Amino acid sequence: MILVGQMDSPFVRRVAVSMNIYGMAFEREVLSVYGNADAVRKINPLGKVPALVLDGSETLFDSQMIIDHLDETAGPDKALTPSGGPERRSVLACIAVALGISEKVVGLNFETKQRPPETIDDGVIARLEQQVTSGLEWLERRLSEGAGAWLSGDTMTQADVTAVCTLTHLIKRRPELFADGAYPALASLQARAEALPVFQASPFAEE
């Protein structure tokens, strides 16, 4: 299998870390959505990453679609996403918030770094920053008030994989939104998970 995209993307990285956890070997095709836009569109018509090219040449788009395939391949006993019930809904809720934070951080980076200065909208920036903060506060409460060591119980799930990839991306790209001491439970989760071999095998990197 070939994973397309760069490890500075939380969407690409959550797929890579999940594959590491599952013990699924993969190769890399390091393409940038900006620097290699034409090449990316040949793989995904929307020009987005990640994409996963399966061994039979079928290509999967979107990290959630890819994760769904990986969970199915791993089987219900190993899947990082529970197959049903309140456990599944709990994990999916955390994933939705974490992915939303990542999307808003990407939006902030575009708004502040890609637009001509005269077109930057301070109102848009303020709204995106508030959405990030609100999402972080929700995850912090979820983790600090939960009964287990992870976001959805005593076992690491896809909620944690996605949240940690989101947090590391946020810390690297918009550190002012994750000030020291503001989110102690999330900071502990991020540090603890990033020390694990499955995360270290696919580190955040500007490639």
C-alpha positions as a Markdown table, in Angstrom:
| # | Residue | x | y | z |
|---|---|---|---|---|
| 1 | Met | 0.0 | 0.0 | 0.0 |
| 2 | Ile | 1.1 | 3.5 | -0.7 |
| 3 | Leu | 0.2 | 6.5 | 1.6 |
| 4 | Val | 0.1 | 9.8 | -0.3 |
| 5 | Gly | 0.8 | 13.0 | 1.5 |
| 6 | Gln | 3.1 | 14.7 | 4.0 |
| 7 | Met | 3.5 | 14.0 | 7.7 |
| 8 | Asp | 2.9 | 17.6 | 8.6 |
| 9 | Ser | -0.8 | 16.9 | 7.8 |
| 10 | Pro | -2.7 | 15.6 | 10.8 |
| 11 | Phe | -5.0 | 13.8 | 8.4 |
| 12 | Val | -2.2 | 11.9 | 6.7 |
| 13 | Arg | -0.5 | 11.2 | 10.0 |
| 14 | Arg | -3.5 | 9.7 | 11.7 |
| 15 | Val | -3.7 | 7.2 | 8.9 |
| 16 | Ala | 0.1 | 6.4 | 9.2 |
| 17 | Val | -0.1 | 6.0 | 13.0 |
| 18 | Ser | -3.2 | 3.8 | 12.7 |
| 19 | Met | -1.4 | 1.6 | 10.1 |
| 20 | Asn | 1.6 | 1.4 | 12.5 |
| 21 | Ile | -0.7 | 0.2 | 15.3 |
| 22 | Tyr | -2.2 | -2.4 | 13.1 |
| 23 | Gly | 1.2 | -3.6 | 11.8 |
| 24 | Met | 0.2 | -2.8 | 8.2 |
| 25 | Ala | 3.2 | -2.1 | 6.0 |
| 26 | Phe | 3.1 | 0.8 | 3.7 |
| 27 | Glu | 5.2 | 2.9 | 1.4 |
| 28 | Arg | 5.1 | 6.7 | 1.1 |
| 29 | Glu | 4.5 | 9.0 | -1.8 |
| 30 | Val | 5.4 | 12.4 | -0.4 |
| 31 | Leu | 3.3 | 15.0 | -2.2 |
| 32 | Ser | 2.3 | 18.5 | -1.2 |
| 33 | Val | -1.2 | 19.8 | -2.0 |
| 34 | Tyr | 0.5 | 23.1 | -2.8 |
| 35 | Gly | 3.8 | 22.2 | -4.3 |
| 36 | Asn | 2.6 | 19.1 | -6.2 |
| 37 | Ala | -1.0 | 20.1 | -6.9 |
| 38 | Asp | -1.3 | 18.6 | -10.3 |
| 39 | Ala | 0.1 | 15.3 | -9.2 |
| 40 | Val | -2.2 | 15.2 | -6.2 |
| 41 | Arg | -5.2 | 15.8 | -8.4 |
| 42 | Lys | -4.3 | 12.9 | -10.6 |
| 43 | Ile | -4.7 | 10.7 | -7.4 |
| 44 | Asn | -7.6 | 12.6 | -5.8 |
| 45 | Pro | -9.7 | 14.8 | -8.0 |
| 46 | Leu | -10.2 | 17.2 | -5.1 |
| 47 | Gly | -6.5 | 17.7 | -4.8 |
| 48 | Lys | -6.5 | 16.7 | -1.2 |
| 49 | Val | -4.5 | 14.3 | 1.0 |
| 50 | Pro | -4.3 | 11.7 | 2.3 |
| 51 | Ala | -4.9 | 9.1 | -0.3 |
| 52 | Leu | -4.2 | 5.4 | 0.1 |
| 53 | Val | -3.4 | 3.3 | -2.9 |
| 54 | Leu | -4.2 | -0.3 | -2.1 |
| 55 | Asp | -2.2 | -3.2 | -3.4 |
| 56 | Gly | -4.8 | -3.9 | -6.1 |
| 57 | Ser | -4.4 | -0.3 | -7.3 |
| 58 | Glu | -7.8 | 0.9 | -5.9 |
| 59 | Thr | -7.4 | 4.3 | -4.3 |
| 60 | Leu | -9.1 | 5.5 | -1.2 |
| 61 | Phe | -9.7 | 9.2 | -0.5 |
| 62 | Asp | -10.2 | 11.1 | 2.8 |
| 63 | Ser | -8.7 | 10.0 | 6.1 |
| 64 | Gln | -12.0 | 8.9 | 7.5 |
| 65 | Met | -12.8 | 6.6 | 4.5 |
| 66 | Ile | -9.3 | 5.2 | 4.8 |
| 67 | Ile | -9.6 | 4.6 | 8.6 |
| 68 | Asp | -12.9 | 2.8 | 8.0 |
| 69 | His | -11.1 | 0.5 | 5.6 |
| 70 | Leu | -8.3 | -0.1 | 8.0 |
| 71 | Asp | -10.7 | -0.9 | 10.8 |
| 72 | Glu | -12.5 | -3.3 | 8.6 |
| 73 | Thr | -9.3 | -5.0 | 7.6 |
| 74 | Ala | -8.0 | -5.2 | 11.1 |
| 75 | Gly | -11.3 | -6.8 | 12.3 |
| 76 | Pro | -13.6 | -5.9 | 15.2 |
| 77 | Asp | -11.3 | -7.3 | 17.9 |
| 78 | Lys | -8.4 | -5.1 | 16.9 |
| 79 | Ala | -10.2 | -2.1 | 15.4 |
| 80 | Leu | -9.4 | 1.3 | 17.0 |
| 81 | Thr | -13.0 | 2.3 | 16.3 |
| 82 | Pro | -15.7 | 0.2 | 18.1 |
| 83 | Ser | -18.1 | -1.4 | 15.8 |
| 84 | Gly | -21.3 | -0.1 | 17.4 |
| 85 | Gly | -23.2 | 1.2 | 20.4 |
| 86 | Pro | -22.4 | 4.0 | 22.8 |
| 87 | Glu | -18.7 | 3.1 | 22.7 |
| 88 | Arg | -18.6 | 3.8 | 18.9 |
| 89 | Arg | -20.5 | 7.1 | 19.3 |
| 90 | Ser | -18.2 | 8.2 | 22.0 |
| 91 | Val | -15.1 | 7.6 | 19.8 |
| 92 | Leu | -16.7 | 9.2 | 16.7 |
| 93 | Ala | -17.7 | 12.3 | 18.7 |
| 94 | Cys | -14.1 | 12.8 | 19.8 |
| 95 | Ile | -12.9 | 12.2 | 16.3 |
| 96 | Ala | -15.3 | 14.7 | 14.8 |
| 97 | Val | -14.2 | 17.4 | 17.2 |
| 98 | Ala | -10.5 | 16.7 | 16.7 |
| 99 | Leu | -10.8 | 16.7 | 12.9 |
| 100 | Gly | -12.8 | 19.9 | 13.1 |
| 101 | Ile | -10.0 | 21.5 | 15.1 |
| 102 | Ser | -7.5 | 20.4 | 12.4 |
| 103 | Glu | -9.7 | 21.8 | 9.7 |
| 104 | Lys | -9.9 | 25.2 | 11.5 |
| 105 | Val | -6.1 | 25.3 | 12.0 |
| 106 | Val | -5.6 | 24.6 | 8.3 |
| 107 | Gly | -8.1 | 27.4 | 7.6 |
| 108 | Leu | -6.1 | 29.8 | 9.9 |
| 109 | Asn | -2.8 | 28.9 | 8.1 |
| 110 | Phe | -4.4 | 29.6 | 4.7 |
| 111 | Glu | -6.0 | 32.9 | 5.9 |
| 112 | Thr | -2.8 | 34.2 | 7.5 |
| 113 | Lys | -0.1 | 32.8 | 5.2 |
| 114 | Gln | -1.6 | 32.2 | 1.8 |
| 115 | Arg | -3.8 | 35.2 | 1.2 |
| 116 | Pro | -2.4 | 38.6 | 0.1 |
| 117 | Pro | -2.2 | 40.8 | 3.2 |
| 118 | Glu | -4.8 | 43.2 | 2.0 |
| 119 | Thr | -7.4 | 40.5 | 1.8 |
| 120 | Ile | -6.9 | 39.0 | 5.3 |
| 121 | Asp | -10.1 | 39.1 | 7.3 |
| 122 | Asp | -9.6 | 39.6 | 11.0 |
| 123 | Gly | -13.2 | 38.5 | 11.6 |
| 124 | Val | -12.6 | 35.2 | 9.9 |
| 125 | Ile | -9.4 | 34.7 | 11.9 |
| 126 | Ala | -11.2 | 35.4 | 15.2 |
| 127 | Arg | -14.0 | 33.0 | 14.4 |
| 128 | Leu | -11.6 | 30.2 | 13.4 |
| 129 | Glu | -9.5 | 30.8 | 16.6 |
| 130 | Gln | -12.7 | 30.6 | 18.7 |
| 131 | Gln | -13.7 | 27.4 | 17.1 |
| 132 | Val | -10.3 | 25.9 | 17.9 |
| 133 | Thr | -10.5 | 27.0 | 21.5 |
| 134 | Ser | -14.1 | 25.7 | 21.9 |
| 135 | Gly | -13.0 | 22.3 | 20.5 |
| 136 | Leu | -10.0 | 22.1 | 22.8 |
| 137 | Glu | -12.1 | 23.0 | 25.8 |
| 138 | Trp | -14.5 | 20.2 | 24.9 |
| 139 | Leu | -11.8 | 17.6 | 24.5 |
| 140 | Glu | -10.1 | 18.8 | 27.8 |
| 141 | Arg | -13.4 | 18.3 | 29.7 |
| 142 | Arg | -14.0 | 15.0 | 28.1 |
| 143 | Leu | -10.5 | 13.7 | 29.0 |
| 144 | Ser | -10.3 | 15.2 | 32.5 |
| 145 | Glu | -13.8 | 14.1 | 33.5 |
| 146 | Gly | -13.6 | 10.7 | 32.0 |
| 147 | Ala | -13.1 | 7.5 | 34.0 |
| 148 | Gly | -10.2 | 6.2 | 32.0 |
| 149 | Ala | -6.7 | 7.2 | 30.9 |
| 150 | Trp | -7.7 | 7.8 | 27.3 |
| 151 | Leu | -10.5 | 9.9 | 25.7 |
| 152 | Ser | -12.9 | 7.0 | 25.6 |
| 153 | Gly | -12.0 | 4.7 | 28.4 |
| 154 | Asp | -8.9 | 2.7 | 29.5 |
| 155 | Thr | -7.8 | 1.7 | 26.0 |
| 156 | Met | -6.3 | 3.9 | 23.3 |
| 157 | Thr | -8.8 | 4.3 | 20.4 |
| 158 | Gln | -9.0 | 6.2 | 17.2 |
| 159 | Ala | -10.2 | 9.1 | 19.2 |
| 160 | Asp | -6.8 | 9.4 | 20.8 |
| 161 | Val | -4.8 | 8.8 | 17.6 |
| 162 | Thr | -6.7 | 11.5 | 15.9 |
| 163 | Ala | -6.6 | 13.9 | 18.8 |
| 164 | Val | -2.9 | 13.5 | 19.3 |
| 165 | Cys | -2.2 | 14.1 | 15.6 |
| 166 | Thr | -4.4 | 17.2 | 15.8 |
| 167 | Leu | -2.7 | 18.5 | 19.0 |
| 168 | Thr | 0.8 | 18.0 | 17.6 |
| 169 | His | -0.1 | 19.8 | 14.4 |
| 170 | Leu | -1.7 | 22.6 | 16.4 |
| 171 | Ile | 1.3 | 23.0 | 18.6 |
| 172 | Lys | 3.6 | 23.1 | 15.6 |
| 173 | Arg | 1.5 | 25.5 | 13.6 |
| 174 | Arg | -0.4 | 27.7 | 16.0 |
| 175 | Pro | 1.3 | 27.3 | 19.4 |
| 176 | Glu | -0.3 | 30.4 | 20.8 |
| 177 | Leu | -3.6 | 28.5 | 20.8 |
| 178 | Phe | -2.2 | 25.8 | 23.1 |
| 179 | Ala | -0.6 | 27.9 | 25.8 |
| 180 | Asp | 1.3 | 26.2 | 28.7 |
| 181 | Gly | -1.1 | 25.1 | 31.4 |
| 182 | Ala | -4.2 | 25.9 | 29.4 |
| 183 | Tyr | -5.1 | 22.2 | 28.7 |
| 184 | Pro | -3.2 | 20.0 | 31.2 |
| 185 | Ala | -5.1 | 16.8 | 30.4 |
| 186 | Leu | -4.6 | 17.2 | 26.7 |
| 187 | Ala | -1.0 | 18.2 | 27.1 |
| 188 | Ser | -0.3 | 15.0 | 29.1 |
| 189 | Leu | -2.1 | 12.9 | 26.5 |
| 190 | Gln | -0.1 | 14.4 | 23.7 |
| 191 | Ala | 3.2 | 13.9 | 25.4 |
| 192 | Arg | 2.4 | 10.3 | 26.5 |
| 193 | Ala | 1.2 | 9.2 | 23.1 |
| 194 | Glu | 4.0 | 10.9 | 21.1 |
| 195 | Ala | 6.5 | 8.9 | 23.2 |
| 196 | Leu | 5.0 | 5.6 | 21.9 |
| 197 | Pro | 6.9 | 3.8 | 19.1 |
| 198 | Val | 3.8 | 3.8 | 16.9 |
| 199 | Phe | 3.8 | 7.6 | 16.9 |
| 200 | Gln | 7.5 | 7.9 | 16.7 |
| 201 | Ala | 7.6 | 5.7 | 13.6 |
| 202 | Ser | 5.7 | 8.3 | 11.7 |
| 203 | Pro | 6.6 | 11.7 | 13.3 |
| 204 | Phe | 5.3 | 15.1 | 12.4 |
| 205 | Ala | 7.7 | 16.4 | 9.7 |
| 206 | Glu | 7.8 | 19.0 | 7.1 |
| 207 | Glu | 9.0 | 16.9 | 4.2 |
